[in-house]
Amino acid sequence: MKLYNSAMPAPNPRRVRIFAAEKGIDLPLEEVALAKREHKSDAFREKNSLGQTPVLELDDGTPISESVSICRYLEEIHPEKPLFGRSALERAQVDMWLRRVEFALMAPVGNFWRHAHPYTAKVVKQFNEFGESNREGVAAAFRWFDRELEGKNFILGDYFSIADITALCTVDFAAFAGLEMPDGTPHLHAWHARVSSRPGAAA
Ligand SMILES: N[C@@H](CCC(=O)N[C@@H](CS)C(=O)NCC(=O)O)C(=O)O
C-alpha cells in the first residue's frame, strides 16, 4: 500500500497523512509534484482519471481516490483509535461536520484559490470577480465556525475526529492562499492552536 502524495500546502493529501499519523499507520509516500503537473500525466490519470492527489494504491494495484474515501478504507482495516466516530450518533455527527466543513469552508476557499489567486492564473481560466467575491464568504464561514467551537476542545467536544483534520487542513490552506482567520474569532484561534499542536499535524 502506498499514497500518491503532494507536499504542503496541498490540503487533501495532508488530510490523509494526518489521519494515518493519528492512527499510527505507516504509509509509504510517493510524491506527485503538482507544480510540474505530474498529476495530469497519462500514467497518473490511470490511477485517478480526475488527475488529482491523493490516491491510495493497494498492494494489488487497486487505486482509491478521494481523501475521505481513502480514510474510510484505512479506518476499516485499522479500526483501533476510531476517527469517524465511536457510536451511531458520533458517526452521524462526524459525517455532518465533514460535509459542513467541506461545503461551508473548503468550497469558498477553493473558489478563491481557483479564481483569484495568482498561482492558479497560470493553469486555469479565472473569473477574478467571482473569485474575489469568496473572500467575504470565507470570513463569514470562519466566524460561523468560531461560534460553533465555543466551549469545545474539538468539533465534537472532547472527541478528536476526521472533521478536525479536514478543518485544520482547510484553515491552513486558506492562510497560505492569503485568507487568514479573521480577528474576533477566539474560539477558532484556540481550536487551531490545539489541533496544530498534536504530533500528527506535522505529517
Ligand atoms: N475531493 C478530492 C479533491 C482532491 C484535490 O483537489 N486535490 C488537489 C491537491 S490538494 C489537486 O490534485 N489539485 C489539482 C487539480 O485539481 O487539478 C479529495 O478529497 O481528495
The ligand as a MOL file (V3000), in Angstrom:
LIG
                    3D

  0  0  0     0  0            999 V3000
M  V30 BEGIN CTAB
M  V30 COUNTS 20 19 0 0 0
M  V30 BEGIN ATOM
M  V30 1 N -12.1660 15.7710 -3.4350 0
M  V30 2 C -10.7820 15.4290 -3.6460 0
M  V30 3 C -10.0190 16.6990 -4.0040 0
M  V30 4 C -8.6100 16.3890 -4.4780 0
M  V30 5 C -7.8740 17.6500 -4.8830 0
M  V30 6 O -8.4770 18.6820 -5.2530 0
M  V30 7 N -6.5380 17.5580 -4.8330 0
M  V30 8 C -5.7160 18.6690 -5.2140 0
M  V30 9 C -4.4560 18.7170 -4.3580 0
M  V30 10 S -4.8650 19.2520 -2.7110 0
M  V30 11 C -5.3290 18.5060 -6.6690 0
M  V30 12 O -4.9280 17.4370 -7.0770 0
M  V30 13 N -5.4440 19.5920 -7.4370 0
M  V30 14 C -5.0960 19.6110 -8.8140 0
M  V30 15 C -6.2900 19.6590 -9.7210 0
M  V30 16 O -7.4350 19.6090 -9.2430 0
M  V30 17 O -6.0750 19.7570 -10.9190 0
M  V30 18 C -10.2070 14.7630 -2.3930 0
M  V30 19 O -10.7930 14.9430 -1.3110 0
M  V30 20 O -9.2160 14.0390 -2.4690 0
M  V30 END ATOM
M  V30 BEGIN BOND
M  V30 1 1 1 2
M  V30 2 1 2 3
M  V30 3 1 2 18
M  V30 4 1 3 4
M  V30 5 1 4 5
M  V30 6 2 5 6
M  V30 7 1 5 7
M  V30 8 1 7 8
M  V30 9 1 8 9
M  V30 10 1 8 11
M  V30 11 1 9 10
M  V30 12 2 11 12
M  V30 13 1 11 13
M  V30 14 1 13 14
M  V30 15 1 14 15
M  V30 16 2 15 16
M  V30 17 1 15 17
M  V30 18 2 18 19
M  V30 19 1 18 20
M  V30 END BOND
M  V30 END CTAB
M  END
